Amino acid sequence: MDVREAYAHYLSTHFGRAGRQDDENFLFQERYFRKNYLPYLPKDKNSRIIDLGTGLGHVLFFLKRAGYSNILGVDVGHEVIEFCREHKFPVVEEEIVTWLKQNKESADALV
């Protein structure tokens, strides 16, 4: 089984069982990331931040709410990418290692 196969139905098989993914859940996650991640992120809100293995986009949600504008999520799971696109998160569907090899642009932070 390759990586794409393993994560093809990650949303319905993993996150679907983990409970609700509503606004309250995203706000709860945001509070966690604000406390534990924000002190380590660049102060410049235009910094390029890449979320590797973005899942449902909780980090992207937090980054947008924290004022970061140059963000991108990378994930191989088609279901989670579609979920993120429905929520207007900037994402690409690709294996992380493949994406890193193909995208030589610099980033200020990787999450």
Summary of the structure (lengths in Angstrom):
residues: 111
radius of gyration: 13.9
end to end distance: 26.1
largest distance: 41.0
contacts: 297
relative contact order: 0.20
helix: 48%
strand: 14%
